[in-house]
Amino acid sequence: LDFHAGPIVGSDTSPVGPFVATAGADGTVRLHNIDDKHTLYSHSFPQPCTCLQWAPPVVDQSATTVIVGFKDGVVRILQQLRDCWHLQHVIKPHTQSVTATAFSRDGKYLATCAPD
């Protein structure tokens, strides 16, 4: 496995496949295959990651969407593709570090948390 150049600040397993996504304080988001124990790919962002959540199937039936919070208050929504992360959306709901994300039970709402 390839590792982060610092602490892992978030990780979550895929609801449908043998995958785990990890987010690092080094600003990288990685996708690992649990079965064969290797890193499939990673993407680097300009700010440190602070949290990560795999979107539940009620939000994305294909279960390929990952939500990542960042130190600068940005939230990025990534889609797992065959060979890379695809950036779907970028929002900046906070001025301080995003500490957590959560979906409503019906998947209609995404809540984000930060000290601000």
CORVENJO-V226475 format. One line per field, one symbol per residue. phi: phi as a letter, one per 20 degrees, with the letter a starting at -180 (. if undefined). A space follows every 50 residues. Layout:
BEGIN
phi=???
END
This chain:
BEGIN
phi=.edfeqfedabbeffcbeccdccdfendddddeffdlbefabcddfdffc abbfffgfecfelddcdcecfenecddddfdfcaedfebcccecdcgfda cbefgemfcddccaff
END
